[in-house]
Amino acid sequence: MNAANKVLLTTGVALFGMSASQAAEAQYFSSEGRSGHYADMFLVGTQKTSIEQNVMATVRISNNFGEIEMRDFVVNCNHHNAQVLDDGNVSHRIRVKQTPSSAEKFTWELWQAVCRKEFAKISKRQAPFPALEKLPDQVSISFDGSLFSIPVTRLGRKENLSNLVEAKVDAEQVSLYCDADNGTAYWADKKTLVGIGSDLAEELNGDVSAELVSRSQELWNGICRYGLDRVASNKTTPVEPPTKPTERVDLQPDVKPNPPASSSSQEPHDEAVKYISAVYESYILAKAICDLSYSGSFSLNSVKAKMKDMDTFAGSQGIDTQLLWEKATAKMENDGNYKLFKLYKSMPIETPDRVRFSSGCSQMTPMIIAGVDSYLSKFAGQSGIKKDF
């Protein structure tokens, strides 16, 4: 240990136990996660010391087990001797100008937050889960055919792991990590972590009873996906296709509507691009729902034939449909509803859910066809009514 490191170490030992000055609010600066264990880190406060450029920092760590950990660190902000001393008296050298390894990322981002006021330079925090926006205080969950009212609390993102919900089941706290890709349920009294998606389930659930896995999935689906069935049903209500240019076709009401007719100053080419993009996005969402139905994507065959007609005409007008498709897929991969429907594919689907998805699929098919007919009628002068005799 060099002399500078000794100064940092002895100073840190002497200063631990002093309270750091509190910031106006905790500031998120880093995330960690793998193999079912996930956490967000927040800088709670800092306090300068009289030794060189050492700063005391208090960090709040919130994980998917529902645990909160407060830790103290001493951060040496001298970039020539950048170091972080943790509360176990272990010193971590910071290579300020080098991208850190996964093992070094936390202390590296802590140094950046404390010394340069730059937060989350590498970490990407999970966005709020759409289904949790209107989560009530109690949710009805069916266990083994019986309905139970489960108290739930959505923990605020300002100081907690994003998309973390606490539930009470028979007085036991269950922490639900409502992440579309890495969902988990942690039972506090049982000290058992259950993976929800297929990948985590295979990794974590080997020693977990089938009953607890089933109950965890029911709980996670009912709470983390709260309102999703309403999204699937309410947003597939059929609407009439437009009869005049000022009307629009709602391919998927409130989700992916066809663009309104252009104003006199809008170029027809640009308007056609918007129509095609809306059809593509609605088709992608419809396919995710239809894949969960009894008939699967087979029910979309008639839609595919109509969309080929649309593509053929659009191509003849100089529109790059492949580019529009790529943009639509990139956009939908980040769409909250689409991600939820894709997540459902990795879970067992109960008969009532399968019926709802089948109904939603059958309602969306004619809507998309109506949207394509609207496009061809407006831009190709083709009627959607075909002579069949």
C-alpha positions in Angstrom: 0.0 0.0 0.0 1.5 3.4 -1.0 1.5 6.4 1.2 -1.4 8.1 -0.5 -3.5 5.0 -0.1 -2.7 4.9 3.6 -3.8 8.5 4.0 -7.1 7.6 2.3 -7.6 4.5 4.4 -6.8 6.0 7.8 -8.9 9.0 7.0 -11.8 6.8 6.0 -11.7 4.7 9.2 -11.7 7.9 11.3 -14.6 9.5 9.4 -17.0 6.5 9.2 -19.8 7.1 11.6 -20.1 10.8 10.8 -23.4 11.6 9.0 -23.0 13.0 5.5 -24.9 16.1 4.6 -28.2 15.2 2.9 -28.8 16.2 -0.7 -32.1 17.7 -1.7 -33.1 14.3 -2.9 -31.3 11.0 -3.7 -29.9 10.9 -7.2 -29.7 7.7 -9.2 -26.2 7.0 -10.5 -25.8 3.3 -11.2 -27.5 -0.1 -11.7 -26.3 -3.7 -11.3 -28.0 -6.9 -12.3 -27.5 -10.5 -13.3 -28.8 -14.0 -12.6 -32.0 -12.7 -10.8 -30.3 -10.1 -8.6 -30.9 -6.5 -9.5 -30.3 -3.1 -7.8 -30.4 0.6 -8.4 -27.9 2.9 -6.5 -28.6 6.4 -5.3 -26.2 9.1 -4.0 -27.9 10.4 -0.9 -25.4 12.9 0.3 -21.8 14.0 0.3 -19.5 15.8 2.8 -16.1 17.3 2.2 -13.2 16.5 4.5 -10.2 18.5 5.4 -7.8 15.8 4.0 -6.7 16.4 0.4 -9.7 16.0 -2.0 -11.4 13.3 0.0 -15.2 13.4 0.1 -17.5 11.2 2.2 -20.5 9.8 0.3 -23.6 8.0 1.5 -25.2 5.6 -1.0 -28.7 4.0 -0.9 -29.0 0.6 -2.6 -32.4 -0.8 -3.4 -32.7 -4.3 -4.8 -35.4 -6.7 -6.1 -35.4 -8.5 -2.7 -37.1 -5.4 -1.3 -34.0 -4.6 0.8 -32.6 -1.2 1.4 -28.9 -0.9 2.3 -27.2 2.4 3.3 -23.4 2.4 2.8 -20.7 5.0 3.4 -17.7 5.5 1.1 -14.7 7.8 1.1 -14.0 9.1 -2.4 -10.6 10.6 -3.4 -11.4 13.2 -6.1 -7.8 13.8 -7.1 -7.8 12.4 -10.6 -4.1 11.5 -10.3 -4.9 9.3 -7.4 -8.5 8.6 -7.9 -9.8 6.0 -5.4 -12.9 4.8 -3.6 -12.6 3.3 -0.1 -15.7 1.2 0.8 -17.1 0.5 4.3 -15.1 -2.7 4.5 -11.9 -0.7 4.3 -11.2 -2.0 0.8 -9.7 0.6 -1.6 -10.7 0.6 -5.2 -8.5 2.3 -7.7 -10.4 4.3 -10.3 -9.1 4.5 -13.9 -10.9 7.7 -14.7 -10.4 7.7 -18.5 -10.9 4.0 -19.0 -14.2 2.2 -19.4 -14.5 0.0 -16.3 -15.2 -3.7 -16.2 -18.6 -4.9 -14.9 -16.9 -5.6 -11.5 -15.6 -2.0 -11.4 -18.6 -0.2 -12.8 -20.3 0.7 -9.5 -17.2 2.4 -7.8 -16.3 4.0 -11.2 -19.8 5.6 -11.5 -19.8 6.6 -7.9 -16.5 8.5 -8.4 -18.0 10.2 -11.5 -21.1 11.2 -9.5 -19.3 12.5 -6.5 -16.3 14.2 -8.1 -17.7 15.3 -11.5 -21.5 15.4 -10.8 -22.0 13.1 -13.8 -24.6 10.5 -13.0 -25.2 7.1 -14.7 -22.5 7.5 -17.2 -22.8 3.8 -18.2 -25.8 2.4 -16.5 -29.2 2.4 -18.3 -32.1 2.4 -15.9 -35.3 0.5 -16.6 -38.1 2.7 -17.8 -41.4 2.7 -15.8 -43.4 -0.4 -16.5 -46.6 0.8 -18.4 -49.0 -1.6 -16.6 -48.1 -0.1 -13.2 -49.2 3.5 -13.9 -52.7 2.9 -12.5 -52.0 0.2 -10.0 -54.6 0.4 -7.2 -54.0 -0.3 -3.5 -55.6 -3.8 -3.8 -55.6 -6.3 -6.6 -57.8 -9.4 -6.9 -55.7 -12.5 -7.6 -56.9 -16.0 -8.2 -55.1 -18.8 -6.4 -56.2 -22.4 -6.9 -59.6 -21.2 -8.1 -60.2 -18.9 -5.2 -60.2 -15.1 -5.4 -58.0 -13.1 -3.0 -57.7 -9.4 -2.4 -53.9 -8.6 -2.3 -52.7 -5.3 -0.8 -50.0 -3.8 -3.0 -47.6 -0.8 -2.8 -45.8 0.6 -5.8 -42.5 1.9 -4.5 -41.4 5.3 -5.8 -38.6 5.4 -8.4 -36.8 8.3 -6.7 -35.3 6.1 -4.0 -36.1 2.6 -5.0 -35.3 0.0 -7.8 -37.4 0.9 -10.8 -40.6 -1.1 -11.2 -40.5 -2.6 -7.7 -43.9 -3.5 -6.1 -44.5 -4.9 -2.6 -47.5 -7.3 -2.0 -48.8 -9.0 1.1 -49.8 -12.6 0.8 -51.0 -14.2 4.1 -49.0 -11.5 6.0 -45.8 -12.4 4.1 -44.1 -9.7 2.1 -43.5 -10.5 -1.5 -41.3 -8.2 -3.6 -42.2 -8.2 -7.3 -39.7 -6.9 -9.8 -41.9 -5.9 -12.7 -39.4 -6.0 -15.5 -40.4 -7.3 -18.9 -37.2 -9.2 -19.4 -36.1 -10.1 -15.9 -39.2 -10.3 -13.7 -38.8 -11.9 -10.2 -40.8 -12.6 -7.1 -39.0 -12.7 -3.7 -40.8 -14.2 -0.7 -39.3 -12.6 2.4 -40.3 -15.2 5.0 -39.4 -18.1 2.8 -36.2 -16.4 1.6 -37.0 -17.7 -1.8 -36.5 -16.0 -5.2 -38.6 -17.1 -8.1 -37.9 -16.3 -11.7 -40.8 -15.4 -13.9 -39.6 -15.4 -17.5 -38.5 -18.7 -19.1 -34.8 -17.9 -18.9 -34.7 -16.9 -15.2 -37.2 -19.7 -14.4 -34.8 -22.3 -15.7 -31.9 -20.7 -13.8 -33.6 -20.0 -10.4 -36.6 -22.3 -10.0 -34.9 -25.7 -9.9 -35.3 -26.1 -6.1 -38.6 -24.2 -5.8 -41.8 -26.1 -5.3 -44.2 -26.1 -8.3 -46.9 -24.6 -6.1 -44.8 -21.6 -5.1 -43.7 -21.1 -8.7 -47.3 -21.2 -9.9 -48.4 -18.8 -7.1 -45.6 -16.4 -8.0 -46.5 -16.4 -11.6 -50.2 -15.7 -10.8 -49.2 -12.9 -8.5 -46.7 -11.4 -10.9 -49.2 -11.6 -13.8 -52.0 -10.1 -11.8 -50.0 -7.2 -10.4 -47.2 -6.4 -12.8 -49.5 -6.8 -15.8 -52.4 -5.0 -14.1 -54.8 -3.7 -16.7 -53.2 -5.5 -19.6 -56.3 -7.6 -20.4 -58.2 -4.3 -20.5 -55.6 -3.0 -23.0 -56.0 -6.1 -25.1 -59.8 -5.8 -25.1 -60.6 -2.1 -25.1 -58.1 -1.4 -27.8 -59.5 -3.9 -30.2 -63.0 -2.5 -30.5 -63.9 -2.4 -34.2 -64.5 1.0 -35.8 -65.9 2.0 -39.2 -63.4 2.7 -42.0 -63.4 6.3 -43.3 -65.9 7.4 -45.9 -64.3 10.7 -46.7 -60.7 12.1 -46.6 -61.1 14.0 -43.3 -61.9 10.8 -41.4 -59.3 8.3 -40.2 -59.1 4.6 -39.6 -58.2 3.5 -36.1 -56.3 0.3 -36.8 -55.7 -0.1 -33.1 -57.7 2.6 -31.2 -55.5 4.8 -29.0 -52.4 2.8 -30.0 -51.5 3.0 -33.6 -54.2 5.0 -35.5 -53.8 5.8 -39.2 -52.6 9.4 -39.7 -55.2 12.0 -40.5 -55.6 13.2 -44.0 -53.0 15.7 -45.1 -53.6 19.4 -45.3 -53.2 21.1 -48.6 -49.6 21.9 -47.9 -48.6 18.4 -47.0 -46.9 16.3 -49.7 -48.9 13.2 -50.7 -45.7 11.1 -50.6 -45.1 12.0 -46.9 -48.7 11.3 -46.1 -48.5 7.9 -47.8 -45.4 7.1 -45.7 -47.4 7.8 -42.5 -50.2 5.5 -43.6 -47.8 2.7 -44.4 -45.9 3.1 -41.1 -49.1 3.0 -39.1 -50.2 -0.2 -40.8 -46.9 -1.8 -40.2 -46.9 -0.9 -36.5 -50.4 -2.1 -36.1 -49.6 -5.4 -37.8 -46.6 -6.0 -35.5 -48.7 -5.5 -32.5 -51.5 -7.7 -33.9 -49.1 -10.5 -34.6 -47.9 -10.5 -31.0 -51.5 -10.8 -29.9 -52.5 -13.4 -32.5 -49.4 -15.6 -31.6 -51.1 -16.0 -28.2 -54.5 -17.0 -29.7 -55.8 -20.5 -30.6 -55.2 -20.0 -34.3 -51.8 -18.4 -34.0 -50.5 -16.1 -36.8 -52.4 -18.2 -39.3 -55.3 -15.8 -38.9 -53.2 -13.0 -40.3 -52.8 -14.7 -43.8 -55.5 -12.5 -45.3 -53.9 -9.4 -43.8 -50.5 -10.4 -45.3 -52.0 -10.7 -48.8 -53.5 -7.2 -48.5 -50.2 -5.8 -47.2 -48.4 -7.3 -50.2 -50.7 -5.3 -52.5 -50.0 -2.2 -50.5 -46.2 -2.8 -50.7 -46.3 -3.4 -54.4 -48.1 -0.2 -55.1 -46.0 1.8 -52.7 -42.8 0.5 -54.3 -44.1 1.6 -57.7 -44.4 5.1 -56.3 -40.7 5.1 -55.1 -41.4 4.5 -51.5 -38.7 2.4 -49.7 -41.0 0.0 -47.8 -38.1 -2.1 -46.4 -36.8 1.0 -44.7 -40.2 1.9 -43.3 -40.6 -1.7 -42.0 -37.2 -1.5 -40.3 -38.2 1.8 -38.6 -41.5 0.3 -37.5 -39.9 -2.8 -36.0 -37.3 -0.7 -34.1 -40.1 1.5 -32.7 -42.3 -1.4 -31.7 -39.4 -3.2 -29.9 -39.6 -0.4 -27.3 -43.3 -0.2 -27.2 -44.6 -1.1 -23.7 -47.7 -3.0 -24.8 -45.7 -5.0 -27.4 -43.1 -6.0 -24.9 -45.8 -7.2 -22.5 -47.5 -9.4 -25.1 -44.1 -10.9 -26.1 -43.4 -11.6 -22.4 -46.6 -13.5 -22.1 -45.3 -16.0 -24.7 -42.8 -17.3 -22.1 -45.5 -18.0 -19.5 -48.3 -20.6 -19.2 -51.5 -19.2 -20.7 -54.8 -20.0 -19.0 -57.9 -20.8 -21.1 -59.7 -17.5 -20.3 -56.6 -15.5 -21.4 -56.3 -17.6 -24.6 -59.9 -16.8 -25.4 -59.4 -13.1 -24.9 -56.4 -13.1 -27.1 -58.2 -15.0 -29.8 -61.1 -12.5 -29.7 -58.6 -9.6 -29.9 -56.8 -11.1 -32.8 -60.1 -11.7 -34.7 -61.1 -8.1 -34.2 -57.8 -6.6 -35.2 -57.6 -8.4 -38.6 -60.4 -6.6 -40.3 -59.2 -3.3 -38.9 -55.8 -3.6 -40.5 -57.4 -4.7 -43.8 -59.6 -1.6 -43.6 -56.5 0.5 -43.1 -54.8 -1.0 -46.2 -58.0 -0.5 -48.2 -58.1 3.1 -47.1 -54.5 3.6 -48.2 -55.1 2.0 -51.7 -58.4 3.9 -52.1 -56.7 7.3 -51.3 -53.4 6.8 -53.2 -54.1 4.2 -55.8 -57.7 4.9 -56.6 -58.6 1.3 -55.9 -61.8 0.3 -54.2 -61.7 -2.1 -51.3 -64.8 -3.8 -52.6 -63.8 -6.5 -55.1 -66.1 -8.1 -57.7 -66.4 -11.8 -56.7 -68.9 -13.1 -59.2 
